[in-house]
Each structure stands twice: as C-alpha cells, then as structure tokens.
Amino acid sequence: NDTGAGKHWSDNEVRALINIWSDEKIQQMLEGATRNKEIFEEIARRLMKRGIDRDWKQCRTKYKNLKYEYRALQKENEHLGNPRRKMRFYDEVDCILRRQPLGPTSWGCESSSLLSGTKNFRDETK
C-alpha cells in the first residue's frame, strides 16, 4: 500500500506549491491558523487542477519543510555573517515569508521566478 508519502517532489511540483502558497487568500488563511487541514486540502485541490497528485498531508509536510529550511538558513547566515549555504527556492520562500505590506493588486514577487513554470495564481481566481 504505497501512499506516495515518501515520493520526491520535482522542481515543478515545488514551484506549483509555492505559487499556490503565495496566493494572498492562502496566506491569510495560513496566518495564525493552528488547525489547517482544510487549507492544505484546498492547496492539494489546486495542485490536482495542475495535474499534480499530492494529498493534504504531503502538502503540509513540504510547506513546513520549506519554512524550516528557510528559517534554519536565515539563522545560520545571521550567525556566520555571510551565506555559505543556499537552499533551492530560497528567493521564492523569502519573498513569501518577508511579505511586505502592498496594495491589494500588487504582490511583491512578480519579478521573481515565482510566476514562471505553471500558470499565474491570479488566473485561478478569475
């Protein structure tokens, strides 16, 4: 009974997850949520629309791992003073987690590779 729980995430799958995570609605739902199963079920549904079959637990685990790796790297770089190690998708995760207040239609990561690969998250909300 292989649930695929240990299945490696491809770069395209991670990009799609980050792209959905960057959606303002998802950001607001995740903020301060302790019981977030429904949020990750929504993320999994959006991934499925893009042809990516991941369940909510896999999405939550990947999200947590990306955040953990980012924060550990931030701490390490702060301590050492110069970045010795870089993580994949650092810029994208940095952009989401730094989240500077912006107007309702402008999102600060447009210029990054966040919007490359799969379709823009705004297309899903039209």
N, C-alpha and C positions, 0 to 999 in steps of 0.2 A: 504494500500500500504506500506508494510514493506520493507524498503531498507536494513535492517540489519545494519544500521549505528551505532546503539547502542549495537550491538551484542558483547558480551565479547570475547576478544582474548584468546585462550587457550595458554598454555605454548609452545606447538609445533608450533602454528602459529607465536608466537612472535619469537621463535628460528629461524624459517624459514625466517621471515622478517629480522632479524639481520644478518643471514647468507648471504642473498642477499645484504643487505646494506654493508656488509664487503667486497664485491667484489670490486677490485681495479677500474674497469671501472665505476661502480656505484658511488664510492667515488669521482672519478674525475669529473663525470657529476654533482654531487650534490655540489661540491666545487664552491662557488660563484654564483651558479645559483639562479636567483630570480623567473623566470618563470619555474617551474619544473614539470608541469603536465605530460609531456612526460616521464620524468624519473620515476615518480610514476606509470604511465601506464605500463612501462616496468617491474617494480617491481611486479605489480599486475599480469602481464602475467606470470612471473616466478613463482609466488605463485600458479597460476592456474595449471601450469605444475606439481606442487607437490600436487594437489588436494585441494588447499586452495582457497576458493572463496571470495576474497576481492576486492573491487574496488579501484581505484587510490586515491580517497579522504580518504577512511579508512586507506590506507597505509600511506598517508602523515600525517594524524592526529596521528596515532600510532607512527610514526617516530618522529614527533615534540614533542609528549608527553614524549617519552623515553629520548630525548635530554633535554627537560625542567626539568624533574625529576632528571636526572643525574646532570645537572648544579646546580640546587637548592640544591641538596645533597652535591655537592662539596663545595659550598659556606657555607652551614651550618657547614660542617665538618671543613672547614678552620677557621671559626669563633669560633667554640667550641673547636677545637684542637683535639678532639677525636670523632671518628664516633659513634654516638648514634643510628642512623637510617641507615638501609641498604635498597636498592631497589632490586627488582628482576632483574636479568640480568645485575647487576652493572658491573661486571668484563668484560662482553662482550662489553657493550657500552663504558666502559672506554678504552678498547683496541682499538676500532674503533676511538674514538674521540681523543685519545692521538697520534695516528698514527705517529709513529716514522719512519723516512726515512729508508727504507730497500731495498734490491736488488729486481729486477723485479720478481723473482720467490718466494722469501721468504716473508711470511706475518707473522707479529709478534704474531698472536693469535692462531697459530696452537695447542699450548699446552692447550688452554682453552677449555671450553665446547662449544665454538662456532661451532665446526665442528661435534658435536655429534647430535644425532637425525636424521635429514634428511641428504640427501647426500651432499657431499662436493661441494662447488660452482664451483670448478675447473672442475668437471665432466660436468657441463653445457656448458663449453666453448670449450670442446674437439670436 
